[in-house]
């Protein structure tokens, strides 16, 4: 993200319209649904440890994909996993037949590459 774009209108007496603000957001974040990666974990202690490490340390986005903050609650995610919502049932039936999905989630913005490309 380019933080300078979000500083428009921050000087005394200066303002920007809603349309300009929305335009900046779309330019920086894209227009429409955002691609995300959802890491589902079975062990709550492991999940807490990773979540706390991500919050406690200033991890470089060059090496670690940042988490998203505005995500559903723990209960909503656990329920979605249990019910197979959002395409999880299809993915599990087709690709993960022998795997039990975890109900604790780390939600991150999709990176420009995957592990196979590193």
Backbone as XML, in Angstrom:
<?xml version="1.0"?>
<chain id="A" units="angstrom">
  <residue number="1" name="UNK">
    <atom name="N" x="0.825" y="-1.190" z="0.000"/>
    <atom name="CA" x="0.000" y="0.000" z="0.000"/>
    <atom name="C" x="0.864" y="1.245" z="0.000"/>
  </residue>
  <residue number="2" name="UNK">
    <atom name="N" x="0.390" y="2.249" z="-0.659"/>
    <atom name="CA" x="1.091" y="3.526" z="-0.703"/>
    <atom name="C" x="0.461" y="4.460" z="0.319"/>
  </residue>
  <residue number="3" name="UNK">
    <atom name="N" x="1.085" y="4.600" z="1.511"/>
    <atom name="CA" x="0.466" y="5.421" z="2.559"/>
    <atom name="C" x="0.305" y="6.884" z="2.179"/>
  </residue>
  <residue number="4" name="UNK">
    <atom name="N" x="1.127" y="7.389" z="1.262"/>
    <atom name="CA" x="1.008" y="8.790" z="0.863"/>
    <atom name="C" x="-0.346" y="9.088" z="0.219"/>
  </residue>
  <residue number="5" name="UNK">
    <atom name="N" x="-0.914" y="8.103" z="-0.465"/>
    <atom name="CA" x="-2.232" y="8.324" z="-1.064"/>
    <atom name="C" x="-3.300" y="8.566" z="-0.008"/>
  </residue>
  <residue number="6" name="UNK">
    <atom name="N" x="-3.145" y="7.936" z="1.154"/>
    <atom name="CA" x="-4.140" y="8.085" z="2.211"/>
    <atom name="C" x="-3.919" y="9.341" z="3.050"/>
  </residue>
  <residue number="7" name="UNK">
    <atom name="N" x="-2.831" y="10.076" z="2.801"/>
    <atom name="CA" x="-2.578" y="11.322" z="3.519"/>
    <atom name="C" x="-3.262" y="12.505" z="2.857"/>
  </residue>
  <residue number="8" name="UNK">
    <atom name="N" x="-3.825" y="12.292" z="1.664"/>
    <atom name="CA" x="-4.561" y="13.381" z="1.012"/>
    <atom name="C" x="-5.691" y="13.820" z="1.931"/>
  </residue>
  <residue number="9" name="UNK">
    <atom name="N" x="-5.823" y="15.103" z="2.092"/>
    <atom name="CA" x="-6.877" y="15.627" z="2.945"/>
    <atom name="C" x="-6.505" y="15.669" z="4.411"/>
  </residue>
  <residue number="10" name="UNK">
    <atom name="N" x="-5.237" y="15.400" z="4.734"/>
    <atom name="CA" x="-4.849" y="15.373" z="6.143"/>
    <atom name="C" x="-4.325" y="16.723" z="6.649"/>
  </residue>
  <residue number="11" name="UNK">
    <atom name="N" x="-4.108" y="17.661" z="5.748"/>
    <atom name="CA" x="-3.652" y="18.983" z="6.171"/>
    <atom name="C" x="-4.834" y="19.804" z="6.655"/>
  </residue>
  <residue number="12" name="UNK">
    <atom name="N" x="-4.555" y="20.761" z="7.511"/>
    <atom name="CA" x="-5.579" y="21.644" z="8.076"/>
    <atom name="C" x="-6.388" y="22.304" z="6.972"/>
  </residue>
  <residue number="13" name="UNK">
    <atom name="N" x="-7.701" y="22.149" z="7.013"/>
    <atom name="CA" x="-8.585" y="22.781" z="6.050"/>
    <atom name="C" x="-8.694" y="22.042" z="4.719"/>
  </residue>
  <residue number="14" name="UNK">
    <atom name="N" x="-7.953" y="20.961" z="4.558"/>
    <atom name="CA" x="-7.978" y="20.209" z="3.305"/>
    <atom name="C" x="-8.874" y="18.981" z="3.484"/>
  </residue>
  <residue number="15" name="UNK">
    <atom name="N" x="-9.657" y="18.675" z="2.487"/>
    <atom name="CA" x="-10.497" y="17.480" z="2.572"/>
    <atom name="C" x="-10.613" y="16.855" z="1.194"/>
  </residue>
  <residue number="16" name="UNK">
    <atom name="N" x="-11.033" y="15.600" z="1.183"/>
    <atom name="CA" x="-11.269" y="14.917" z="-0.081"/>
    <atom name="C" x="-12.693" y="14.385" z="-0.064"/>
  </residue>
  <residue number="17" name="UNK">
    <atom name="N" x="-13.228" y="14.190" z="-1.230"/>
    <atom name="CA" x="-14.597" y="13.694" z="-1.320"/>
    <atom name="C" x="-14.635" y="12.176" z="-1.094"/>
  </residue>
  <residue number="18" name="UNK">
    <atom name="N" x="-15.829" y="11.688" z="-0.844"/>
    <atom name="CA" x="-16.016" y="10.246" z="-0.679"/>
    <atom name="C" x="-15.576" y="9.518" z="-1.948"/>
  </residue>
  <residue number="19" name="UNK">
    <atom name="N" x="-15.900" y="10.075" z="-3.097"/>
    <atom name="CA" x="-15.537" y="9.449" z="-4.368"/>
    <atom name="C" x="-14.037" y="9.308" z="-4.540"/>
  </residue>
  <residue number="20" name="UNK">
    <atom name="N" x="-13.289" y="10.346" z="-4.164"/>
    <atom name="CA" x="-11.828" y="10.281" z="-4.258"/>
    <atom name="C" x="-11.289" y="9.243" z="-3.284"/>
  </residue>
  <residue number="21" name="UNK">
    <atom name="N" x="-11.829" y="9.216" z="-2.056"/>
    <atom name="CA" x="-11.382" y="8.239" z="-1.060"/>
    <atom name="C" x="-11.644" y="6.814" z="-1.545"/>
  </residue>
  <residue number="22" name="UNK">
    <atom name="N" x="-12.840" y="6.566" z="-2.061"/>
    <atom name="CA" x="-13.184" y="5.230" z="-2.576"/>
    <atom name="C" x="-12.264" y="4.888" z="-3.748"/>
  </residue>
  <residue number="23" name="UNK">
    <atom name="N" x="-11.982" y="5.857" z="-4.593"/>
    <atom name="CA" x="-11.070" y="5.630" z="-5.723"/>
    <atom name="C" x="-9.680" y="5.227" z="-5.268"/>
  </residue>
  <residue number="24" name="UNK">
    <atom name="N" x="-9.169" y="5.895" z="-4.228"/>
    <atom name="CA" x="-7.856" y="5.548" z="-3.679"/>
    <atom name="C" x="-7.886" y="4.127" z="-3.124"/>
  </residue>
  <residue number="25" name="UNK">
    <atom name="N" x="-8.949" y="3.801" z="-2.384"/>
    <atom name="CA" x="-9.067" y="2.446" z="-1.826"/>
    <atom name="C" x="-9.093" y="1.394" z="-2.932"/>
  </residue>
  <residue number="26" name="UNK">
    <atom name="N" x="-9.856" y="1.650" z="-3.984"/>
    <atom name="CA" x="-9.928" y="0.699" z="-5.094"/>
    <atom name="C" x="-8.581" y="0.574" z="-5.798"/>
  </residue>
  <residue number="27" name="UNK">
    <atom name="N" x="-7.882" y="1.701" z="-5.931"/>
    <atom name="CA" x="-6.565" y="1.683" z="-6.569"/>
    <atom name="C" x="-5.594" y="0.838" z="-5.746"/>
  </residue>
  <residue number="28" name="UNK">
    <atom name="N" x="-5.643" y="0.965" z="-4.437"/>
    <atom name="CA" x="-4.707" y="0.271" z="-3.565"/>
    <atom name="C" x="-5.117" y="-1.160" z="-3.258"/>
  </residue>
  <residue number="29" name="UNK">
    <atom name="N" x="-6.408" y="-1.400" z="-3.090"/>
    <atom name="CA" x="-6.882" y="-2.709" z="-2.630"/>
    <atom name="C" x="-7.594" y="-3.513" z="-3.707"/>
  </residue>
  <residue number="30" name="UNK">
    <atom name="N" x="-7.915" y="-2.884" z="-4.817"/>
    <atom name="CA" x="-8.640" y="-3.570" z="-5.879"/>
    <atom name="C" x="-10.130" y="-3.349" z="-5.740"/>
  </residue>
  <residue number="31" name="UNK">
    <atom name="N" x="-10.837" y="-3.610" z="-6.802"/>
    <atom name="CA" x="-12.277" y="-3.411" z="-6.828"/>
    <atom name="C" x="-12.955" y="-4.772" z="-6.881"/>
  </residue>
  <residue number="32" name="UNK">
    <atom name="N" x="-13.711" y="-5.084" z="-5.889"/>
    <atom name="CA" x="-14.408" y="-6.370" z="-5.860"/>
    <atom name="C" x="-13.856" y="-7.274" z="-4.773"/>
  </residue>
  <residue number="33" name="UNK">
    <atom name="N" x="-14.218" y="-8.543" z="-4.839"/>
    <atom name="CA" x="-13.773" y="-9.478" z="-3.801"/>
    <atom name="C" x="-12.249" y="-9.557" z="-3.729"/>
  </residue>
  <residue number="34" name="UNK">
    <atom name="N" x="-11.747" y="-9.686" z="-2.538"/>
    <atom name="CA" x="-10.306" y="-9.748" z="-2.317"/>
    <atom name="C" x="-9.875" y="-11.198" z="-2.182"/>
  </residue>
  <residue number="35" name="UNK">
    <atom name="N" x="-8.811" y="-11.576" z="-2.883"/>
    <atom name="CA" x="-8.288" y="-12.931" z="-2.758"/>
    <atom name="C" x="-7.592" y="-13.071" z="-1.412"/>
  </residue>
  <residue number="36" name="UNK">
    <atom name="N" x="-7.911" y="-14.156" z="-0.717"/>
    <atom name="CA" x="-7.316" y="-14.410" z="0.590"/>
    <atom name="C" x="-6.804" y="-15.838" z="0.662"/>
  </residue>
  <residue number="37" name="UNK">
    <atom name="N" x="-5.952" y="-16.071" z="1.642"/>
    <atom name="CA" x="-5.486" y="-17.405" z="1.998"/>
    <atom name="C" x="-5.984" y="-17.653" z="3.409"/>
  </residue>
  <residue number="38" name="UNK">
    <atom name="N" x="-6.598" y="-18.813" z="3.616"/>
    <atom name="CA" x="-7.094" y="-19.173" z="4.940"/>
    <atom name="C" x="-6.312" y="-20.388" z="5.418"/>
  </residue>
  <residue number="39" name="UNK">
    <atom name="N" x="-5.554" y="-20.205" z="6.479"/>
    <atom name="CA" x="-4.787" y="-21.295" z="7.079"/>
    <atom name="C" x="-5.610" y="-21.849" z="8.236"/>
  </residue>
  <residue number="40" name="UNK">
    <atom name="N" x="-6.116" y="-23.063" z="8.075"/>
    <atom name="CA" x="-6.927" y="-23.694" z="9.115"/>
    <atom name="C" x="-6.038" y="-24.591" z="9.965"/>
  </residue>
  <residue number="41" name="UNK">
    <atom name="N" x="-6.120" y="-24.397" z="11.276"/>
    <atom name="CA" x="-5.271" y="-25.147" z="12.206"/>
    <atom name="C" x="-6.137" y="-25.947" z="13.168"/>
  </residue>
  <residue number="42" name="UNK">
    <atom name="N" x="-5.707" y="-27.155" z="13.487"/>
    <atom name="CA" x="-6.456" y="-28.030" z="14.393"/>
    <atom name="C" x="-6.177" y="-27.714" z="15.858"/>
  </residue>
  <residue number="43" name="UNK">
    <atom name="N" x="-4.939" y="-27.382" z="16.163"/>
    <atom name="CA" x="-4.515" y="-27.209" z="17.549"/>
    <atom name="C" x="-4.646" y="-25.746" z="17.972"/>
  </residue>
  <residue number="44" name="UNK">
    <atom name="N" x="-5.486" y="-25.486" z="18.963"/>
    <atom name="CA" x="-5.738" y="-24.108" z="19.403"/>
    <atom name="C" x="-4.483" y="-23.451" z="19.971"/>
  </residue>
  <residue number="45" name="UNK">
    <atom name="N" x="-3.645" y="-24.220" z="20.682"/>
    <atom name="CA" x="-2.409" y="-23.646" z="21.229"/>
    <atom name="C" x="-1.459" y="-23.199" z="20.119"/>
  </residue>
  <residue number="46" name="UNK">
    <atom name="N" x="-1.334" y="-24.006" z="19.058"/>
    <atom name="CA" x="-0.484" y="-23.627" z="17.925"/>
    <atom name="C" x="-1.031" y="-22.377" z="17.255"/>
  </residue>
  <residue number="47" name="UNK">
    <atom name="N" x="-2.354" y="-22.315" z="17.109"/>
    <atom name="CA" x="-3.002" y="-21.163" z="16.496"/>
    <atom name="C" x="-2.743" y="-19.899" z="17.322"/>
  </residue>
  <residue number="48" name="UNK">
    <atom name="N" x="-2.929" y="-20.015" z="18.636"/>
    <atom name="CA" x="-2.692" y="-18.860" z="19.518"/>
    <atom name="C" x="-1.241" y="-18.406" z="19.437"/>
  </residue>
  <residue number="49" name="UNK">
    <atom name="N" x="-0.314" y="-19.365" z="19.420"/>
    <atom name="CA" x="1.107" y="-19.032" z="19.361"/>
    <atom name="C" x="1.430" y="-18.279" z="18.069"/>
  </residue>
  <residue number="50" name="UNK">
    <atom name="N" x="0.916" y="-18.757" z="16.949"/>
    <atom name="CA" x="1.180" y="-18.060" z="15.680"/>
    <atom name="C" x="0.533" y="-16.689" z="15.662"/>
  </residue>
  <residue number="51" name="UNK">
    <atom name="N" x="-0.705" y="-16.607" z="16.108"/>
    <atom name="CA" x="-1.404" y="-15.322" z="16.134"/>
    <atom name="C" x="-0.671" y="-14.320" z="17.025"/>
  </residue>
  <residue number="52" name="UNK">
    <atom name="N" x="-0.244" y="-14.766" z="18.206"/>
    <atom name="CA" x="0.476" y="-13.879" z="19.123"/>
    <atom name="C" x="1.828" y="-13.454" z="18.556"/>
  </residue>
  <residue number="53" name="UNK">
    <atom name="N" x="2.537" y="-14.374" z="17.914"/>
    <atom name="CA" x="3.830" y="-14.027" z="17.311"/>
    <atom name="C" x="3.651" y="-12.988" z="16.211"/>
  </residue>
  <residue number="54" name="UNK">
    <atom name="N" x="2.597" y="-13.127" z="15.421"/>
    <atom name="CA" x="2.336" y="-12.166" z="14.356"/>
    <atom name="C" x="2.018" y="-10.786" z="14.923"/>
  </residue>
  <residue number="55" name="UNK">
    <atom name="N" x="1.336" y="-10.740" z="16.070"/>
    <atom name="CA" x="0.984" y="-9.462" z="16.701"/>
    <atom name="C" x="2.165" y="-8.855" z="17.450"/>
  </residue>
  <residue number="56" name="UNK">
    <atom name="N" x="2.955" y="-9.706" z="18.095"/>
    <atom name="CA" x="4.027" y="-9.231" z="18.981"/>
    <atom name="C" x="5.256" y="-8.722" z="18.228"/>
  </residue>
  <residue number="57" name="UNK">
    <atom name="N" x="5.608" y="-9.403" z="17.145"/>
    <atom name="CA" x="6.829" y="-9.058" z="16.420"/>
    <atom name="C" x="6.490" y="-8.247" z="15.178"/>
  </residue>
  <residue number="58" name="UNK">
    <atom name="N" x="7.387" y="-7.360" z="14.838"/>
    <atom name="CA" x="7.216" y="-6.543" z="13.644"/>
    <atom name="C" x="7.768" y="-7.328" z="12.451"/>
  </residue>
  <residue number="59" name="UNK">
    <atom name="N" x="6.937" y="-8.209" z="11.894"/>
    <atom name="CA" x="7.375" y="-9.093" z="10.825"/>
    <atom name="C" x="7.328" y="-8.372" z="9.479"/>
  </residue>
  <residue number="60" name="UNK">
    <atom name="N" x="8.366" y="-8.529" z="8.710"/>
    <atom name="CA" x="8.454" y="-7.854" z="7.415"/>
    <atom name="C" x="7.519" y="-8.495" z="6.406"/>
  </residue>
  <residue number="61" name="UNK">
    <atom name="N" x="6.701" y="-7.689" z="5.727"/>
    <atom name="CA" x="5.822" y="-8.233" z="4.687"/>
    <atom name="C" x="6.603" y="-8.795" z="3.494"/>
  </residue>
  <residue number="62" name="UNK">
    <atom name="N" x="7.919" y="-8.537" z="3.446"/>
    <atom name="CA" x="8.751" y="-9.139" z="2.400"/>
    <atom name="C" x="8.933" y="-10.637" z="2.629"/>
  </residue>
  <residue number="63" name="UNK">
    <atom name="N" x="8.758" y="-11.070" z="3.878"/>
    <atom name="CA" x="9.012" y="-12.470" z="4.220"/>
    <atom name="C" x="7.799" y="-13.185" z="4.800"/>
  </residue>
  <residue number="64" name="UNK">
    <atom name="N" x="6.850" y="-12.437" z="5.343"/>
    <atom name="CA" x="5.678" y="-13.033" z="5.993"/>
    <atom name="C" x="4.420" y="-12.366" z="5.445"/>
  </residue>
  <residue number="65" name="UNK">
    <atom name="N" x="3.469" y="-13.182" z="5.017"/>
    <atom name="CA" x="2.206" y="-12.635" z="4.518"/>
    <atom name="C" x="1.414" y="-12.091" z="5.702"/>
  </residue>
  <residue number="66" name="UNK">
    <atom name="N" x="0.979" y="-10.854" z="5.613"/>
    <atom name="CA" x="0.272" y="-10.197" z="6.714"/>
    <atom name="C" x="-1.148" y="-10.748" z="6.863"/>
  </residue>
  <residue number="67" name="UNK">
    <atom name="N" x="-1.611" y="-10.765" z="8.104"/>
    <atom name="CA" x="-2.976" y="-11.213" z="8.364"/>
    <atom name="C" x="-3.945" y="-10.057" z="8.148"/>
  </residue>
  <residue number="68" name="UNK">
    <atom name="N" x="-5.187" y="-10.406" z="7.893"/>
    <atom name="CA" x="-6.238" y="-9.409" z="7.749"/>
    <atom name="C" x="-6.947" y="-9.269" z="9.085"/>
  </residue>
  <residue number="69" name="UNK">
    <atom name="N" x="-7.342" y="-8.067" z="9.419"/>
    <atom name="CA" x="-7.929" y="-7.828" z="10.738"/>
    <atom name="C" x="-9.453" y="-7.919" z="10.755"/>
  </residue>
  <residue number="70" name="UNK">
    <atom name="N" x="-10.093" y="-7.583" z="9.678"/>
    <atom name="CA" x="-11.554" y="-7.548" z="9.652"/>
    <atom name="C" x="-12.096" y="-8.885" z="9.135"/>
  </residue>
  <residue number="71" name="UNK">
    <atom name="N" x="-12.054" y="-9.900" z="9.997"/>
    <atom name="CA" x="-12.479" y="-11.248" z="9.605"/>
    <atom name="C" x="-13.608" y="-11.707" z="10.524"/>
  </residue>
  <residue number="72" name="UNK">
    <atom name="N" x="-14.326" y="-12.755" z="10.139"/>
    <atom name="CA" x="-15.389" y="-13.271" z="11.007"/>
    <atom name="C" x="-14.843" y="-13.753" z="12.353"/>
  </residue>
  <residue number="73" name="UNK">
    <atom name="N" x="-15.731" y="-13.897" z="13.323"/>
    <atom name="CA" x="-15.344" y="-14.342" z="14.667"/>
    <atom name="C" x="-14.873" y="-15.791" z="14.641"/>
  </residue>
  <residue number="74" name="UNK">
    <atom name="N" x="-14.199" y="-16.201" z="15.726"/>
    <atom name="CA" x="-13.748" y="-17.597" z="15.868"/>
    <atom name="C" x="-14.914" y="-18.555" z="15.720"/>
  </residue>
  <residue number="75" name="UNK">
    <atom name="N" x="-16.033" y="-18.239" z="16.373"/>
    <atom name="CA" x="-17.210" y="-19.110" z="16.313"/>
    <atom name="C" x="-17.771" y="-19.205" z="14.899"/>
  </residue>
  <residue number="76" name="UNK">
    <atom name="N" x="-17.811" y="-18.087" z="14.188"/>
    <atom name="CA" x="-18.335" y="-18.090" z="12.823"/>
    <atom name="C" x="-17.452" y="-18.932" z="11.908"/>
  </residue>
  <residue number="77" name="UNK">
    <atom name="N" x="-16.141" y="-18.837" z="12.082"/>
    <atom name="CA" x="-15.219" y="-19.633" z="11.261"/>
    <atom name="C" x="-15.366" y="-21.109" z="11.592"/>
  </residue>
  <residue number="78" name="UNK">
    <atom name="N" x="-15.398" y="-21.449" z="12.883"/>
    <atom name="CA" x="-15.561" y="-22.850" z="13.289"/>
    <atom name="C" x="-16.858" y="-23.436" z="12.739"/>
  </residue>
  <residue number="79" name="UNK">
    <atom name="N" x="-17.922" y="-22.643" z="12.772"/>
    <atom name="CA" x="-19.207" y="-23.100" z="12.243"/>
    <atom name="C" x="-19.139" y="-23.291" z="10.737"/>
  </residue>
  <residue number="80" name="UNK">
    <atom name="N" x="-18.495" y="-22.383" z="10.035"/>
    <atom name="CA" x="-18.362" y="-22.499" z="8.580"/>
    <atom name="C" x="-17.567" y="-23.743" z="8.200"/>
  </residue>
  <residue number="81" name="UNK">
    <atom name="N" x="-16.518" y="-24.041" z="8.957"/>
    <atom name="CA" x="-15.724" y="-25.248" z="8.693"/>
    <atom name="C" x="-16.571" y="-26.489" z="8.945"/>
  </residue>
  <residue number="82" name="UNK">
    <atom name="N" x="-17.255" y="-26.506" z="10.071"/>
    <atom name="CA" x="-18.094" y="-27.657" z="10.426"/>
    <atom name="C" x="-19.185" y="-27.913" z="9.386"/>
  </residue>
  <residue number="83" name="UNK">
    <atom name="N" x="-19.789" y="-26.848" z="8.861"/>
    <atom name="CA" x="-20.882" y="-26.969" z="7.901"/>
    <atom name="C" x="-20.384" y="-27.062" z="6.451"/>
  </residue>
  <residue number="84" name="UNK">
    <atom name="N" x="-19.075" y="-26.896" z="6.251"/>
    <atom name="CA" x="-18.520" y="-26.981" z="4.897"/>
    <atom name="C" x="-18.893" y="-25.817" z="4.014"/>
  </residue>
  <residue number="85" name="UNK">
    <atom name="N" x="-19.096" y="-24.647" z="4.602"/>
    <atom name="CA" x="-19.515" y="-23.456" z="3.838"/>
    <atom name="C" x="-18.361" y="-22.869" z="3.028"/>
  </residue>
  <residue number="86" name="UNK">
    <atom name="N" x="-18.739" y="-22.010" z="2.111"/>
    <atom name="CA" x="-17.741" y="-21.287" z="1.325"/>
    <atom name="C" x="-16.931" y="-22.176" z="0.400"/>
  </residue>
  <residue number="87" name="UNK">
    <atom name="N" x="-17.474" y="-23.317" z="0.036"/>
    <atom name="CA" x="-16.767" y="-24.227" z="-0.857"/>
    <atom name="C" x="-15.876" y="-25.232" z="-0.148"/>
  </residue>
  <residue number="88" name="UNK">
    <atom name="N" x="-15.804" y="-25.151" z="1.189"/>
    <atom name="CA" x="-14.933" y="-26.077" z="1.925"/>
    <atom name="C" x="-15.338" y="-27.537" z="1.731"/>
  </residue>
  <residue number="89" name="UNK">
    <atom name="N" x="-16.624" y="-27.801" z="1.721"/>
    <atom name="CA" x="-17.081" y="-29.189" z="1.554"/>
    <atom name="C" x="-16.634" y="-29.743" z="0.211"/>
  </residue>
  <residue number="90" name="UNK">
    <atom name="N" x="-16.784" y="-28.962" z="-0.836"/>
    <atom name="CA" x="-16.373" y="-29.400" z="-2.170"/>
    <atom name="C" x="-14.872" y="-29.663" z="-2.222"/>
  </residue>
  <residue number="91" name="UNK">
    <atom name="N" x="-14.089" y="-28.731" z="-1.665"/>
    <atom name="CA" x="-12.631" y="-28.887" z="-1.658"/>
    <atom name="C" x="-12.237" y="-30.121" z="-0.853"/>
  </residue>
  <residue number="92" name="UNK">
    <atom name="N" x="-12.848" y="-30.285" z="0.315"/>
    <atom name="CA" x="-12.520" y="-31.431" z="1.155"/>
    <atom name="C" x="-12.901" y="-32.745" z="0.464"/>
  </residue>
  <residue number="93" name="UNK">
    <atom name="N" x="-14.094" y="-32.803" z="-0.118"/>
    <atom name="CA" x="-14.537" y="-34.025" z="-0.792"/>
    <atom name="C" x="-13.662" y="-34.370" z="-1.988"/>
  </residue>
  <residue number="94" name="UNK">
    <atom name="N" x="-13.201" y="-33.370" z="-2.697"/>
    <atom name="CA" x="-12.444" y="-33.613" z="-3.924"/>
    <atom name="C" x="-10.949" y="-33.829" z="-3.680"/>
  </residue>
  <residue number="95" name="UNK">
    <atom name="N" x="-10.358" y="-33.042" z="-2.757"/>
    <atom name="CA" x="-8.908" y="-33.058" z="-2.615"/>
    <atom name="C" x="-8.395" y="-33.536" z="-1.252"/>
  </residue>
  <residue number="96" name="UNK">
    <atom name="N" x="-9.214" y="-33.447" z="-0.225"/>
    <atom name="CA" x="-8.734" y="-33.691" z="1.147"/>
    <atom name="C" x="-9.551" y="-34.772" z="1.847"/>
  </residue>
  <residue number="97" name="UNK">
    <atom name="N" x="-9.822" y="-35.845" z="1.152"/>
    <atom name="CA" x="-10.727" y="-36.873" z="1.676"/>
    <atom name="C" x="-10.288" y="-37.444" z="3.022"/>
  </residue>
  <residue number="98" name="UNK">
    <atom name="N" x="-9.015" y="-37.593" z="3.233"/>
    <atom name="CA" x="-8.509" y="-38.212" z="4.461"/>
    <atom name="C" x="-8.105" y="-37.193" z="5.530"/>
  </residue>
  <residue number="99" name="UNK">
    <atom name="N" x="-8.319" y="-35.919" z="5.269"/>
    <atom name="CA" x="-7.844" y="-34.868" z="6.177"/>
    <atom name="C" x="-9.018" y="-34.212" z="6.895"/>
  </residue>
  <residue number="100" name="UNK">
    <atom name="N" x="-8.876" y="-34.067" z="8.204"/>
    <atom name="CA" x="-9.865" y="-33.343" z="9.010"/>
    <atom name="C" x="-9.390" y="-31.893" z="9.094"/>
  </residue>
  <residue number="101" name="UNK">
    <atom name="N" x="-10.248" y="-30.974" z="8.673"/>
    <atom name="CA" x="-9.875" y="-29.561" z="8.682"/>
    <atom name="C" x="-9.887" y="-28.995" z="10.087"/>
  </residue>
  <residue number="102" name="UNK">
    <atom name="N" x="-8.939" y="-28.119" z="10.365"/>
    <atom name="CA" x="-8.929" y="-27.404" z="11.629"/>
    <atom name="C" x="-9.988" y="-26.320" z="11.629"/>
  </residue>
  <residue number="103" name="UNK">
    <atom name="N" x="-10.345" y="-25.858" z="12.814"/>
    <atom name="CA" x="-11.381" y="-24.816" z="12.908"/>
    <atom name="C" x="-10.835" y="-23.472" z="13.365"/>
  </residue>
  <residue number="104" name="UNK">
    <atom name="N" x="-9.522" y="-23.380" z="13.580"/>
    <atom name="CA" x="-8.892" y="-22.122" z="13.982"/>
    <atom name="C" x="-8.194" y="-21.536" z="12.758"/>
  </residue>
  <residue number="105" name="UNK">
    <atom name="N" x="-8.538" y="-20.297" z="12.413"/>
    <atom name="CA" x="-8.077" y="-19.736" z="11.142"/>
    <atom name="C" x="-7.146" y="-18.546" z="11.305"/>
  </residue>
  <residue number="106" name="UNK">
    <atom name="N" x="-6.141" y="-18.520" z="10.434"/>
    <atom name="CA" x="-5.316" y="-17.346" z="10.201"/>
    <atom name="C" x="-5.694" y="-16.911" z="8.782"/>
  </residue>
  <residue number="107" name="UNK">
    <atom name="N" x="-6.220" y="-15.703" z="8.629"/>
    <atom name="CA" x="-6.676" y="-15.223" z="7.322"/>
    <atom name="C" x="-5.698" y="-14.153" z="6.837"/>
  </residue>
  <residue number="108" name="UNK">
    <atom name="N" x="-5.166" y="-14.385" z="5.642"/>
    <atom name="CA" x="-4.138" y="-13.505" z="5.081"/>
    <atom name="C" x="-4.538" y="-13.082" z="3.670"/>
  </residue>
  <residue number="109" name="UNK">
    <atom name="N" x="-4.037" y="-11.933" z="3.264"/>
    <atom name="CA" x="-4.207" y="-11.529" z="1.877"/>
    <atom name="C" x="-3.377" y="-12.449" z="1.000"/>
  </residue>
  <residue number="110" name="UNK">
    <atom name="N" x="-3.901" y="-12.823" z="-0.156"/>
    <atom name="CA" x="-3.166" y="-13.708" z="-1.056"/>
    <atom name="C" x="-1.900" y="-13.009" z="-1.537"/>
  </residue>
  <residue number="111" name="UNK">
    <atom name="N" x="-0.801" y="-13.722" z="-1.473"/>
    <atom name="CA" x="0.473" y="-13.177" z="-1.924"/>
    <atom name="C" x="0.624" y="-13.286" z="-3.432"/>
  </residue>
  <residue number="112" name="UNK">
    <atom name="N" x="1.669" y="-12.667" z="-3.982"/>
    <atom name="CA" x="1.883" y="-12.693" z="-5.425"/>
    <atom name="C" x="2.454" y="-14.013" z="-5.933"/>
  </residue>
  <residue number="113" name="UNK">
    <atom name="N" x="2.786" y="-14.928" z="-5.019"/>
    <atom name="CA" x="3.357" y="-16.217" z="-5.416"/>
    <atom name="C" x="2.961" y="-17.271" z="-4.406"/>
  </residue>
  <residue number="114" name="UNK">
    <atom name="N" x="3.208" y="-18.531" z="-4.714"/>
    <atom name="CA" x="2.901" y="-19.598" z="-3.773"/>
    <atom name="C" x="4.179" y="-20.342" z="-3.419"/>
  </residue>
  <residue number="115" name="UNK">
    <atom name="N" x="4.076" y="-21.317" z="-2.521"/>
    <atom name="CA" x="5.258" y="-22.035" z="-2.042"/>
    <atom name="C" x="5.992" y="-22.770" z="-3.172"/>
  </residue>
  <residue number="116" name="UNK">
    <atom name="N" x="5.268" y="-23.211" z="-4.179"/>
    <atom name="CA" x="5.910" y="-23.905" z="-5.294"/>
    <atom name="C" x="6.789" y="-22.967" z="-6.127"/>
  </residue>
  <residue number="117" name="UNK">
    <atom name="N" x="6.522" y="-21.672" z="-6.050"/>
    <atom name="CA" x="7.265" y="-20.697" z="-6.843"/>
    <atom name="C" x="8.476" y="-20.124" z="-6.112"/>
  </residue>
  <residue number="118" name="UNK">
    <atom name="N" x="8.594" y="-20.428" z="-4.834"/>
    <atom name="CA" x="9.707" y="-19.868" z="-4.049"/>
    <atom name="C" x="10.973" y="-20.670" z="-4.273"/>
  </residue>
</chain>
